[in-house]
Amino acid sequence: MGFLACSLKAMSRYVIEGGYPIRGRIRANGNKNAALPCIAAALLTDETIVLSNIPDIEDVHVMLDILSELGAVVARRGPNEWEINCGAVVDNEIPEEPAMRVRASILFAGPMLGRCGKVTLPPPGGDIIGRRRLDTHFLALKGLGASVEVNGRYVITANKLKGLDLFLDEASVTATENALMAAVKAEGETILRNAASEPHVQDLCRLLNAMGARIEGIGSNILRIRGVPALGGCEYRIGADFMEVGSYIGLAAATGGEIIIDDADPEHLRMCRIAFGKLGISWKVDGRTIHVPSGQEMKVIKDMGGMIPQIDDAPWPGFPPDLTSIMTVVATQVEGTVLIHEKMFESRMFFVDKLIAMGAGIILCDPHRAVVTGPSRLRAAELTSPDVRAGMAMVIAAMAARGTSVIRNVYQIERGYEDLTGRLRSLGAHIERVGDEEC
Protein backbone atom coordinates (compact mmCIF):
# COMPACT_ATOMS: atom_id res chain seq x y z
CA MET A 1 0.00 0.00 0.00
CA GLY A 2 1.46 3.37 -0.99
CA PHE A 3 1.69 6.46 1.21
CA LEU A 4 -1.38 8.11 -0.38
CA ALA A 5 -3.51 5.01 0.07
CA CYS A 6 -2.33 4.69 3.66
CA SER A 7 -3.15 8.35 4.35
CA LEU A 8 -6.62 7.98 2.87
CA LYS A 9 -7.21 4.83 4.88
CA ALA A 10 -6.29 6.76 8.03
CA MET A 11 -9.16 9.15 7.23
CA SER A 12 -11.76 6.38 7.58
CA ARG A 13 -13.81 6.25 10.75
CA TYR A 14 -16.04 4.03 12.83
CA VAL A 15 -19.59 5.04 13.70
CA ILE A 16 -20.70 3.14 16.80
CA GLU A 17 -24.09 3.11 18.47
CA GLY A 18 -23.44 2.05 22.03
CA GLY A 19 -25.52 0.37 24.70
CA TYR A 20 -25.75 -3.09 23.09
CA PRO A 21 -24.13 -6.03 24.97
CA ILE A 22 -22.09 -8.33 22.74
CA ARG A 23 -23.02 -11.99 22.47
CA GLY A 24 -21.58 -14.78 20.37
CA ARG A 25 -18.60 -16.92 19.47
CA ILE A 26 -15.37 -16.12 17.63
CA ARG A 27 -11.98 -17.71 17.02
CA ALA A 28 -8.84 -15.99 18.28
CA ASN A 29 -6.59 -14.71 15.52
CA GLY A 30 -2.85 -15.34 15.33
CA ASN A 31 -0.45 -13.30 17.43
CA LYS A 32 0.47 -10.08 15.59
CA ASN A 33 3.67 -9.70 17.60
CA ALA A 34 4.73 -13.24 16.66
CA ALA A 35 3.85 -12.89 12.98
CA LEU A 36 6.09 -9.85 12.44
CA PRO A 37 9.45 -11.32 13.61
CA CYS A 38 8.61 -14.65 11.98
CA ILE A 39 8.14 -12.85 8.65
CA ALA A 40 11.52 -11.13 9.09
CA ALA A 41 13.15 -14.47 9.97
CA ALA A 42 12.42 -15.75 6.45
CA LEU A 43 15.49 -13.73 5.38
CA LEU A 44 17.72 -16.23 7.20
CA THR A 45 17.32 -18.89 4.52
CA ASP A 46 17.09 -19.23 0.74
CA GLU A 47 14.53 -21.98 1.17
CA THR A 48 10.77 -21.52 1.41
CA ILE A 49 9.06 -20.66 4.69
CA VAL A 50 5.31 -21.23 5.07
CA LEU A 51 3.65 -19.36 7.94
CA SER A 52 0.06 -20.05 8.97
CA ASN A 53 -2.39 -18.43 11.40
CA ILE A 54 -1.00 -15.05 10.30
CA PRO A 55 -3.49 -12.25 11.07
CA ASP A 56 -4.76 -10.28 8.07
CA ILE A 57 -3.80 -6.86 9.43
CA GLU A 58 -1.99 -3.74 8.24
CA ASP A 59 1.32 -4.35 10.05
CA VAL A 60 1.61 -7.80 8.45
CA HIS A 61 0.91 -6.37 5.00
CA VAL A 62 3.63 -3.73 5.45
CA MET A 63 6.22 -6.31 6.56
CA LEU A 64 5.39 -8.52 3.57
CA ASP A 65 5.58 -5.47 1.27
CA ILE A 66 9.08 -4.74 2.57
CA LEU A 67 10.20 -8.30 1.81
CA SER A 68 8.70 -8.04 -1.68
CA GLU A 69 10.55 -4.77 -2.36
CA LEU A 70 13.77 -6.46 -1.27
CA GLY A 71 13.22 -9.14 -3.94
CA ALA A 72 11.52 -11.92 -1.98
CA VAL A 73 8.76 -13.98 -3.55
CA VAL A 74 5.70 -13.65 -1.32
CA ALA A 75 2.47 -15.53 -2.05
CA ARG A 76 -0.77 -16.13 -0.16
CA ARG A 77 -1.41 -19.87 0.06
CA GLY A 78 -4.80 -19.57 1.73
CA PRO A 79 -6.63 -17.70 4.47
CA ASN A 80 -4.04 -16.48 7.00
CA GLU A 81 -1.28 -18.51 5.31
CA TRP A 82 1.75 -17.10 3.47
CA GLU A 83 4.62 -18.63 1.54
CA ILE A 84 7.90 -16.67 1.52
CA ASN A 85 11.09 -17.35 -0.41
CA CYS A 86 14.01 -14.94 0.00
CA GLY A 87 16.41 -16.76 -2.31
CA ALA A 88 16.60 -13.79 -4.70
CA VAL A 89 17.16 -11.12 -2.01
CA VAL A 90 20.46 -9.30 -2.49
CA ASP A 91 19.54 -5.74 -1.52
CA ASN A 92 20.40 -4.89 2.09
CA GLU A 93 18.74 -1.46 2.20
CA ILE A 94 15.31 -1.51 3.83
CA PRO A 95 12.89 0.72 1.83
CA GLU A 96 12.13 3.91 3.72
CA GLU A 97 8.42 4.56 3.11
CA PRO A 98 7.00 1.23 4.34
CA ALA A 99 9.61 0.91 7.11
CA MET A 100 8.57 4.21 8.63
CA ARG A 101 4.95 2.97 8.87
CA VAL A 102 5.66 0.08 11.21
CA ARG A 103 7.72 -0.25 14.38
CA ALA A 104 8.56 -3.86 13.53
CA SER A 105 10.75 -2.81 10.58
CA ILE A 106 13.63 -2.73 13.09
CA LEU A 107 13.31 -6.54 13.12
CA PHE A 108 15.00 -6.75 9.72
CA ALA A 109 18.32 -5.76 11.34
CA GLY A 110 19.19 -9.12 12.88
CA PRO A 111 18.28 -11.45 10.00
CA MET A 112 19.75 -9.12 7.37
CA LEU A 113 23.06 -9.10 9.26
CA GLY A 114 22.95 -12.88 9.31
CA ARG A 115 22.20 -12.93 5.59
CA CYS A 116 24.32 -10.13 4.11
CA GLY A 117 26.57 -8.85 6.87
CA LYS A 118 25.12 -5.39 6.38
CA VAL A 119 21.80 -3.58 6.64
CA THR A 120 20.67 0.02 6.20
CA LEU A 121 17.51 0.94 8.11
CA PRO A 122 15.45 4.12 8.30
CA PRO A 123 14.06 5.01 11.74
CA PRO A 124 11.12 2.65 12.44
CA GLY A 125 7.56 3.94 12.71
CA GLY A 126 4.68 2.61 14.81
CA ASP A 127 2.62 3.78 17.76
CA ILE A 128 3.28 7.11 19.44
CA ILE A 129 3.21 5.95 23.06
CA GLY A 130 6.37 7.61 24.37
CA ARG A 131 10.06 7.05 23.96
CA ARG A 132 10.89 3.64 22.54
CA ARG A 133 14.65 3.35 22.70
CA LEU A 134 16.70 1.26 20.29
CA ASP A 135 19.83 1.18 22.43
CA THR A 136 19.31 -2.43 23.52
CA HIS A 137 19.15 -3.57 19.87
CA PHE A 138 22.49 -1.93 19.14
CA LEU A 139 24.04 -3.20 22.39
CA ALA A 140 23.17 -6.76 21.39
CA LEU A 141 24.29 -6.45 17.75
CA LYS A 142 27.54 -4.70 18.72
CA GLY A 143 28.20 -7.47 21.23
CA LEU A 144 27.90 -10.02 18.41
CA GLY A 145 30.49 -8.12 16.39
CA ALA A 146 28.54 -5.51 14.42
CA SER A 147 29.30 -1.81 14.08
CA VAL A 148 26.55 0.81 14.02
CA GLU A 149 26.66 4.16 12.24
CA VAL A 150 23.83 6.67 12.77
CA ASN A 151 23.35 9.42 10.21
CA GLY A 152 19.60 9.89 9.78
CA ARG A 153 19.56 6.15 9.01
CA TYR A 154 21.10 3.19 10.80
CA VAL A 155 23.92 1.47 8.92
CA ILE A 156 24.85 -1.79 10.65
CA THR A 157 27.73 -3.94 9.38
CA ALA A 158 29.55 -7.06 10.54
CA ASN A 159 32.41 -8.92 8.87
CA LYS A 160 31.75 -11.91 11.13
CA LEU A 161 29.20 -12.43 13.90
CA LYS A 162 30.59 -14.25 16.93
CA GLY A 163 28.71 -15.58 19.95
CA LEU A 164 29.18 -14.24 23.49
CA ASP A 165 27.66 -14.17 26.95
CA LEU A 166 25.42 -11.09 26.69
CA PHE A 167 23.30 -9.39 29.37
CA LEU A 168 20.62 -7.13 27.89
CA ASP A 169 20.14 -3.83 29.74
CA GLU A 170 16.35 -4.29 29.50
CA ALA A 171 14.10 -7.22 28.67
CA SER A 172 13.11 -5.71 25.32
CA VAL A 173 10.99 -7.99 23.15
CA THR A 174 12.17 -6.75 19.76
CA ALA A 175 15.81 -6.43 20.89
CA THR A 176 15.69 -10.03 22.11
CA GLU A 177 14.24 -11.09 18.75
CA ASN A 178 16.88 -9.18 16.79
CA ALA A 179 19.64 -10.70 18.91
CA LEU A 180 18.19 -14.18 18.38
CA MET A 181 18.02 -13.79 14.61
CA ALA A 182 21.60 -12.50 14.45
CA ALA A 183 22.95 -15.16 16.84
CA VAL A 184 21.49 -18.27 15.18
CA LYS A 185 24.10 -18.09 12.39
CA ALA A 186 26.89 -16.53 14.46
CA GLU A 187 30.07 -18.46 15.13
CA GLY A 188 30.04 -20.26 18.49
CA GLU A 189 27.60 -20.00 21.36
CA THR A 190 25.56 -17.00 22.46
CA ILE A 191 23.92 -16.74 25.88
CA LEU A 192 21.24 -14.05 26.10
CA ARG A 193 20.54 -13.06 29.70
CA ASN A 194 17.63 -10.84 30.79
CA ALA A 195 15.96 -11.88 27.53
CA ALA A 196 12.28 -11.22 26.94
CA SER A 197 10.17 -14.38 27.19
CA GLU A 198 6.72 -13.35 25.89
CA PRO A 199 4.70 -15.92 23.89
CA HIS A 200 5.68 -14.14 20.65
CA VAL A 201 9.38 -14.52 21.50
CA GLN A 202 8.71 -18.20 22.16
CA ASP A 203 7.02 -18.51 18.75
CA LEU A 204 10.05 -17.00 17.03
CA CYS A 205 12.39 -19.39 18.87
CA ARG A 206 10.31 -22.39 17.82
CA LEU A 207 10.22 -21.23 14.20
CA LEU A 208 14.00 -20.78 14.16
CA ASN A 209 14.48 -24.25 15.65
CA ALA A 210 12.16 -25.67 12.98
CA MET A 211 14.48 -24.00 10.44
CA GLY A 212 17.48 -25.79 11.98
CA ALA A 213 18.62 -23.38 14.70
CA ARG A 214 19.74 -24.64 18.11
CA ILE A 215 18.03 -22.58 20.81
CA GLU A 216 17.55 -23.75 24.39
CA GLY A 217 15.76 -22.15 27.35
CA ILE A 218 12.64 -21.15 25.38
CA GLY A 219 10.15 -19.43 27.69
CA SER A 220 12.84 -18.38 30.18
CA ASN A 221 14.93 -15.22 30.57
CA ILE A 222 18.16 -17.03 29.64
CA LEU A 223 18.42 -18.23 26.05
CA ARG A 224 21.34 -20.35 24.85
CA ILE A 225 21.94 -20.23 21.08
CA ARG A 226 24.51 -22.46 19.36
CA GLY A 227 25.28 -21.00 15.95
CA VAL A 228 24.75 -23.06 12.80
CA PRO A 229 26.19 -22.38 9.32
CA ALA A 230 22.83 -22.41 7.51
CA LEU A 231 19.10 -22.61 8.05
CA GLY A 232 16.46 -24.30 5.91
CA GLY A 233 12.80 -24.00 5.04
CA CYS A 234 9.86 -25.20 7.12
CA GLU A 235 6.16 -24.76 7.84
CA TYR A 236 5.13 -23.13 11.10
CA ARG A 237 1.86 -22.11 12.75
CA ILE A 238 1.96 -19.21 15.22
CA GLY A 239 -0.10 -19.12 18.42
CA ALA A 240 -3.10 -17.05 19.45
CA ASP A 241 -2.93 -13.31 20.05
CA PHE A 242 -3.48 -13.04 23.80
CA MET A 243 -3.74 -9.23 23.46
CA GLU A 244 -6.71 -9.65 21.10
CA VAL A 245 -8.24 -12.25 23.42
CA GLY A 246 -7.84 -9.88 26.38
CA SER A 247 -9.47 -7.10 24.38
CA TYR A 248 -12.55 -9.21 23.65
CA ILE A 249 -12.77 -10.30 27.28
CA GLY A 250 -12.75 -6.62 28.26
CA LEU A 251 -15.36 -5.82 25.62
CA ALA A 252 -17.73 -8.51 26.88
CA ALA A 253 -17.36 -7.36 30.48
CA ALA A 254 -17.69 -3.62 29.77
CA THR A 255 -20.86 -4.07 27.70
CA GLY A 256 -22.43 -6.60 30.07
CA GLY A 257 -22.29 -9.25 27.36
CA GLU A 258 -21.10 -12.81 26.86
CA ILE A 259 -18.50 -14.31 24.56
CA ILE A 260 -16.92 -17.67 23.73
CA ILE A 261 -13.41 -17.49 22.22
CA ASP A 262 -12.00 -20.60 20.54
CA ASP A 263 -8.27 -21.32 20.01
CA ALA A 264 -7.52 -18.77 22.74
CA ASP A 265 -4.42 -20.49 24.27
CA PRO A 266 -5.63 -19.90 27.89
CA GLU A 267 -2.20 -20.77 29.34
CA HIS A 268 -1.02 -17.33 28.23
CA LEU A 269 -3.81 -15.56 30.12
CA ARG A 270 -2.86 -16.43 33.70
CA MET A 271 -1.75 -12.95 34.75
CA CYS A 272 -4.65 -11.44 32.81
CA ARG A 273 -6.98 -13.68 34.81
CA ILE A 274 -5.56 -12.30 38.05
CA ALA A 275 -5.88 -8.69 36.85
CA PHE A 276 -9.45 -9.10 35.56
CA GLY A 277 -10.26 -10.89 38.80
CA LYS A 278 -9.42 -7.70 40.71
CA LEU A 279 -12.34 -6.13 38.85
CA GLY A 280 -14.73 -8.99 39.61
CA ILE A 281 -14.44 -10.48 36.11
CA SER A 282 -13.82 -14.18 35.46
CA TRP A 283 -14.13 -16.80 32.73
CA LYS A 284 -14.32 -20.55 32.27
CA VAL A 285 -11.76 -22.64 30.40
CA ASP A 286 -12.44 -25.76 28.34
CA GLY A 287 -9.32 -26.91 26.54
CA ARG A 288 -8.27 -24.01 24.28
CA THR A 289 -11.68 -22.31 24.58
CA ILE A 290 -12.63 -19.64 27.10
CA HIS A 291 -16.17 -18.58 27.99
CA VAL A 292 -16.80 -15.14 29.47
CA PRO A 293 -20.35 -15.33 30.87
CA SER A 294 -22.74 -12.45 31.38
CA GLY A 295 -23.78 -11.37 34.86
CA GLN A 296 -20.22 -10.71 36.05
CA GLU A 297 -19.81 -9.33 39.58
CA MET A 298 -18.12 -6.17 38.16
CA LYS A 299 -16.93 -5.01 41.59
CA VAL A 300 -13.39 -4.09 42.60
CA ILE A 301 -11.93 -6.64 45.02
CA LYS A 302 -9.97 -4.67 47.59
CA ASP A 303 -6.53 -5.76 48.75
CA MET A 304 -6.06 -7.04 52.29
CA GLY A 305 -6.77 -4.35 54.85
CA GLY A 306 -9.28 -2.66 52.54
CA MET A 307 -6.56 -1.09 50.38
CA ILE A 308 -7.19 0.09 46.82
CA PRO A 309 -5.83 -2.57 44.43
CA GLN A 310 -3.40 -1.83 41.62
CA ILE A 311 -3.19 -3.21 38.10
CA ASP A 312 0.29 -2.61 36.76
CA ASP A 313 2.20 -3.84 33.74
CA ALA A 314 5.54 -5.63 33.70
CA PRO A 315 7.68 -7.74 31.38
CA TRP A 316 6.37 -11.26 30.83
CA PRO A 317 4.98 -13.09 32.72
CA GLY A 318 3.67 -9.86 34.24
CA PHE A 319 0.54 -8.10 33.04
CA PRO A 320 1.05 -7.04 29.38
CA PRO A 321 1.38 -3.27 28.85
CA ASP A 322 -0.71 -3.48 25.67
CA LEU A 323 -3.77 -4.28 27.82
CA THR A 324 -3.53 -1.39 30.31
CA SER A 325 -5.60 0.82 27.99
CA ILE A 326 -8.27 -1.89 27.80
CA MET A 327 -8.31 -2.36 31.58
CA THR A 328 -8.69 1.39 32.12
CA VAL A 329 -11.92 1.42 30.11
CA VAL A 330 -13.24 -1.76 31.76
CA ALA A 331 -12.57 -0.24 35.20
CA THR A 332 -14.91 2.67 34.39
CA GLN A 333 -17.78 0.15 34.33
CA VAL A 334 -16.86 -1.55 37.60
CA GLU A 335 -18.03 -0.59 41.10
CA GLY A 336 -15.14 0.68 43.21
CA THR A 337 -11.73 2.31 42.81
CA VAL A 338 -8.57 0.90 41.24
CA LEU A 339 -5.15 2.29 40.34
CA ILE A 340 -3.92 1.60 36.81
CA HIS A 341 -0.12 1.95 36.69
CA GLU A 342 1.44 1.87 33.20
CA LYS A 343 5.15 1.81 34.02
CA MET A 344 6.65 1.13 30.60
CA PHE A 345 5.45 3.88 28.21
CA GLU A 346 5.02 7.46 29.37
CA SER A 347 2.44 8.55 26.77
CA ARG A 348 0.12 5.57 26.72
CA MET A 349 -2.26 6.93 29.39
CA PHE A 350 -2.85 10.31 27.76
CA PHE A 351 -5.94 9.00 25.94
CA VAL A 352 -7.86 8.99 29.26
CA ASP A 353 -8.80 12.66 28.77
CA LYS A 354 -11.21 11.38 26.11
CA LEU A 355 -12.73 8.94 28.61
CA ILE A 356 -13.09 11.75 31.15
CA ALA A 357 -14.93 13.81 28.51
CA MET A 358 -17.24 10.81 28.06
CA GLY A 359 -18.10 10.92 31.77
CA ALA A 360 -15.55 8.49 33.24
CA GLY A 361 -14.46 9.01 36.84
CA ILE A 362 -10.71 9.09 36.29
CA ILE A 363 -7.92 11.11 37.88
CA LEU A 364 -4.73 11.10 35.80
CA CYS A 365 -2.06 11.38 38.48
CA ASP A 366 0.91 11.60 36.10
CA PRO A 367 1.90 10.13 32.70
CA HIS A 368 1.98 6.64 34.20
CA ARG A 369 -0.83 6.41 36.77
CA ALA A 370 -4.59 6.80 36.67
CA VAL A 371 -7.09 6.30 39.49
CA VAL A 372 -10.40 4.99 38.14
CA THR A 373 -13.65 5.03 40.12
CA GLY A 374 -16.81 3.48 38.73
CA PRO A 375 -19.24 2.62 37.54
CA SER A 376 -19.68 5.62 35.23
CA ARG A 377 -22.38 6.08 32.65
CA LEU A 378 -20.38 6.99 29.56
CA ARG A 379 -21.63 9.46 26.95
CA ALA A 380 -21.06 9.18 23.21
CA ALA A 381 -18.23 11.29 21.80
CA GLU A 382 -16.06 12.04 18.77
CA LEU A 383 -12.67 10.39 19.27
CA THR A 384 -9.36 9.90 17.45
CA SER A 385 -7.31 6.75 17.87
CA PRO A 386 -3.68 7.52 18.88
CA ASP A 387 -2.41 3.92 18.75
CA VAL A 388 -3.56 0.33 18.33
CA ARG A 389 -4.55 -0.51 21.90
CA ALA A 390 -5.88 2.91 22.94
CA GLY A 391 -7.92 2.81 19.74
CA MET A 392 -9.44 -0.54 20.73
CA ALA A 393 -10.07 0.85 24.21
CA MET A 394 -12.00 3.71 22.59
CA VAL A 395 -14.07 1.19 20.63
CA ILE A 396 -14.95 -0.58 23.89
CA ALA A 397 -15.82 2.75 25.56
CA ALA A 398 -18.04 3.72 22.60
CA MET A 399 -19.83 0.37 22.74
CA ALA A 400 -20.44 0.76 26.46
CA ALA A 401 -21.66 4.37 26.10
CA ARG A 402 -25.14 5.61 25.35
CA GLY A 403 -25.57 7.29 21.98
CA THR A 404 -23.56 7.32 18.76
CA SER A 405 -19.81 7.83 18.83
CA VAL A 406 -17.37 8.47 15.97
CA ILE A 407 -13.78 7.19 16.06
CA ARG A 408 -11.30 8.57 13.54
CA ASN A 409 -7.85 7.37 12.41
CA VAL A 410 -9.02 3.76 12.46
CA TYR A 411 -5.95 2.76 10.44
CA GLN A 412 -4.14 2.68 13.79
CA ILE A 413 -6.65 0.18 15.20
CA GLU A 414 -6.66 -2.02 12.08
CA ARG A 415 -2.88 -2.39 12.33
CA GLY A 416 -3.57 -4.87 15.13
CA TYR A 417 -7.12 -6.26 14.77
CA GLU A 418 -8.25 -8.34 11.80
CA ASP A 419 -11.67 -7.52 10.31
CA LEU A 420 -12.65 -5.70 13.49
CA THR A 421 -15.96 -4.30 12.26
CA GLY A 422 -17.04 -7.63 10.76
CA ARG A 423 -16.17 -9.57 13.90
CA LEU A 424 -17.89 -7.05 16.15
CA ARG A 425 -21.04 -7.06 14.02
CA SER A 426 -21.09 -10.86 14.25
CA LEU A 427 -21.28 -10.37 18.03
CA GLY A 428 -24.20 -7.96 17.79
CA ALA A 429 -22.32 -4.66 17.84
CA HIS A 430 -23.85 -1.66 16.06
CA ILE A 431 -20.74 -0.47 14.22
CA GLU A 432 -20.12 0.80 10.70
CA ARG A 433 -16.90 1.71 8.96
CA VAL A 434 -17.35 4.90 6.97
CA GLY A 435 -15.01 4.93 3.96
CA ASP A 436 -12.57 7.51 2.64
CA GLU A 437 -14.91 8.96 0.06
CA GLU A 438 -17.30 10.13 2.77
CA CYS A 439 -14.70 11.69 5.05
N, C-alpha and C positions, 0 to 999 in steps of 0.2 A: 504494500500500500504506500503510495507516495505521500509527500508532506501535505499537499493540498487536500487529498482525500482524507488523511488523518485529521486535518484541521476542521474539515466539514463534519466529519463524524463526531468530533468533540462538541459541535454545536447542537447535536441531537439532545433530546430531553425525555425524561419520564414524566408522565402525568398519572398520579396515583390518588385514587379515592380511598381514604382510610376507613377504619372501623369494621373491617371484615376479617374475622379469624381465619387463618389458613387451615386447610384440612386435606390430607392426601398422602401419597406415597411417591418417593423419588429414589433414584440411585445416585450415590455420591460420585462425583467426577474425579478424575485423576488429579494428583497433587501438582499444582502449577509450579511450585518451588522445587519439585523433583524433575519435572519435564524440562525445565530450562537448562540446568547443568547437563542432563543426559543428552540433550540435543547438541550442546557444545562438545561433549565427549566423543561424538562421532568423528571429530577431526583426528582422533588418536589412531585411526586405522584407515587403510585403503579399502578394506572390505565393507560389506553392507551391514548396516545396523537397522533393525526393525524395532520401533518403539510403539507399544500399544497402551491404551488407556490414557492417551494424551488429551488434555482438555482443549476444546476448540475455542481458544480465547486470543485476544490481541497480542499479548506478550509472546505466546508460542508462534504466532504468524510472523512477528518481527524477527525472532531468532531464526526461523526457517528461511526467511527472506535474506538474512545476512549470509547464511551458509550458501544459498543459491548464488548470491552476488560474488561470493568467493570462488565459485566454480563447482560446488557440490551438486549432485543430482538428487533432488528431493521429490518424492512422489507420495501421494496419499494412497494407501492400500485399502482403506476402508474407514468406517466411522472411527475416529479417534486413534487411527493407526497410520504411522508414517514410516517410509523406507528412505534411508539416507545413505548415500555413497559419496565419500570425500576423496576418492582416488584421483580426481583431476584437479584438486585444489593445490595451487602453487602460490597464489597471492597471500601475503601475510599482513596486508593492510586492511583493517576492519573498516567497512564503509561508514562514513560519518553520519549521514542522515538517519538511517534506521538505528544505529548504535545509540544515538542521543535520545531515542524514544523509549529505551528500556534499560533499566538498571542492570539487568542480567547480562548485558553485552560485555561487562568486565570478565565474565566467565570464559571468554574466548582466549584470555591471556595464557592460562595454564596449558590447555591442549595445543594451542598454536606454538608455544615454546617447545613442547614435546615433539611437535610435527616438523617445524621449520627452524627452530632455534632463534626465531625473531618474530615479534608482533608489534604492530603500531595500532594504538587504540585511541579514539577520541574519548573525552570525558563521558561516562555513562549517564543515561537519563534516569527516568523513574519517578517515584513518588516524592513529593516535597514534604517531608516529615521531619526536617531538621538535618543537622550535619550527619553525613554518612561517610566516614573516613575510609580511605583506601590504604592507609599505612600498613595494615596487617597483611594485605595482599603482597605489597612490595617487600615487607620484611621476610615473608615466606619464600618468595621467588628469589630474592637476593641470597637468602641462606642456601638455596639449592644451586647457586652459581650464576644467577642472572644479574645483569646490570640494568638500571632504570634511568632513563633520561626524560625529563619533563620540560616540554616547551609548547604549551598549548595542547599537545597530545602526549601520550605515554609511549615511548619507544623502549621496548624491553628485549634484550638480546642475551643469548647464552651460547658460548662455544660448546660447553658440555655441562649437563646437569648432573650433580652428584648428591647422593643422599647424605643426611645428617640427622642429629638429634635436635629437634627444633621445638621450642616453646613459643606458642603464639601469644601475643600480648593481650588478645581478647578472643573469646570463643566465637569469632565471626563465622557465620554460615558460608558465605560466598568465598571468604579467604580460605577456609578449610577446603572447600571444593576446588578452588584454583590450585592450592598446594597439592591436593590429591592427584589432580590431573597432570600436574607437572612431574610429580614424584614417581608415578607408575612406570615411566620409561627412563627414570634417572639411574645412573650407575650406583649400585650398592643399595643400602637399606636406609630408609627414612623413618624416623619416629616423630609423629606429630603429637605434641602434648598440648593440653588445653584446647583440643579440637572441639568443634561443634558436633553434636550428635543427634540433631533433629531427624525425624523420619525421612526427610528429603535428602539429607546427607547419607543416610543408610541406603536409600535407593540408589544413589550414585555409586556408592561403594560396591553394591551388589551387581550393578551393571558392569562396572570396570572389571570385577572378578569374572563375570560371564564372558568378557572379552579376552580374558587371559591374565589379568593383573593378579597380584598376590597381596591382598590387604587383609590384615587381621585386626581384631578389636572393634569390629563394626557395632555401633550402638553405644560405645564408650567414649571417653574423652581422651583416650590414648590410642592412636592408630599406628600400626606398624606396616610399612609398605616396602616390599622387596622389589626392586626395579626389574623389569623384564625388557628384552630388546625390541619386542614387537607385540602388538595386540591384534586380535582378529575380530571378525564379525559375530553377531549374535542376535537373538530376539529377546526382548525384555519388556515386561509389563510393570508399570509403576503403580504405587499404592494410592489409596484414597487421599483426598485433600481434606485434612482434619480442620483446616481453617474454614473451608466451605461448610463442612458438617457443623462446626460450631456456630456458624452464621445462621444456618437453618434452625438449629436448636433455639438460638436466641429469638429468631423470628416467630417461631411457634409460641414460645413463652410470652413474648411481648404483646402478641395479638390475641392471646387466650385461646390459641388453636391447638391442633394435634398433627403430628407428622410421623411417618415411618420412613427411615432412611436405610436403604440397602447398600451393601458393600462399603460400609462406613468405617471398617477397621477400628472397632471400639478400643483396642489396646492402646491406641494413641490418644485417647480422650480421658485418661485417668486424672490428670491435673485439672482439665476442664470440668470434669465431674465434681471435683472438690470445690472449684470456684463457683460453678452454677449452684451447687448445694448451699453455699452461703446466702444465696438469694431465694432459697426455698424451691429450687427447680431440679427435677430429677428425670431419669429415663430408664427404660428397661432394655436389656441386652439379650439378643437371641442369636448366637453365632456372630455373624458379621453385620447383623441388622440391629438398629436401635429404634426404640419407639418412645417418642416424647408425648405423653398423654395430655389431654386437656385437664382442667381443674387443678392446676398446680397450686401449691400453697402460696407462692409469690410473696414471701415474707422474709425479711433479713434475719438470719440466725446470728444472734450476737455472740461474740467471743466470751470465754469464761470471765466472770466478774461483771457481765453486762457491758463490756467494751464494744465500741464500734468496730466491726470487722474490716479487713482490708483485702482488696484483690489487686495483686501486683504482678507484673510480668518479670520474667527471668529467662536466661538461656535454658534450653531443654535439659532436663524434663520439667522445668518450671512452666508457669502459665505463659502461653505464646503472646508476644506483644501485638501481633496482628489482630488479636481478639479483644484488646482493651476497649477499642471504639465500640464494638458490638456490646460488650458488657455494660458500658456506660449508658447506652440507650435502654437496655433491658432493665437496669437498675431504676430508671425513671418510672417503671411500671410496677415496682415492688414496694411493699409497705416497709418502711424503716429507712435507716441511714447507713451508707457504706462509703468507704474511701477507695477510689480508684487511683492507683499509683502506677503511672507509665514511666518507668525509670530509664528506658533505653533510647527514646527519641523525643527531643525537646519541643517539637512542633505538632506532635500527633494529637494533642488534646485541644488544640485551638478551635476545632470544629464545634466545641460544646456551646459557643456563643449562639449558634443556630438553634441548638436544643433549648437553650434558655429563652430565646425569642418565641419558641413554640410552646412555652409554658412549663418547661422542666424545672424542677427545684434543684439547681446545681450551683455550687460555689467553686469557681476555678481558683484554687489556692496559689498556684504558680504553674509554669509550663508543664509540670509533670504530675500534679495532683489535683483531683477534683472530688469534692464531697457531694454525693448524690442522695437526696431525700425524696421518697415517693410514698404512694403513687401520685403521679401528676397526670392530669388530663391534657394531652398534647393538642395543640391547634395546628391546622394545616399551614404551610408556608412555602415560599419560593426559596430554593436551596441550590447551592453549587457544590459539586463533589470535588474535594481537594486531593483525594487519593483513593486507592482501591477500597480499603477497609472502612475509612470514614464515609465513603460514598455508600457502601452497603449499610452502614449504621444509619445513614440518612433515609435509605429505603425502608428500613425497619421502623424508624420513627414515623415516617409518613404513613405507613400501613397501620400503625397503632393510633394515629391521630384521627380526629374528626374533621371531615372536609376534604378538599382536593388540594394536594400539594404538587409542585413542579420541581423536578431535580434536573439541573443542567450539568453539562460536562460529563455525560454518562460514559464517554470513552474511557475515563479513568476507572469506572466500575467494571466495565466489560473487559478490561485488561486481566481481570482475575476471576470472573464468573461466566461460565458458558451459558448461553441462551437464557439469561436471567429472566427476561420478561416472559418467555414461553414457559419456563419452569414455574414461575410464580403464578401465572394464570392457571396452570394445571392444578395448583393448590387452592384456587379460588380467589386469588388476589385480583383487585380491580386496578390494573396497571396497563398503560399504553406507552409505546415508544413513538414519539413524534419525530419524524424524519427531518433531514437537513432542509428540504425544500420549503418546510413550513416554519423554519426558525426566524 
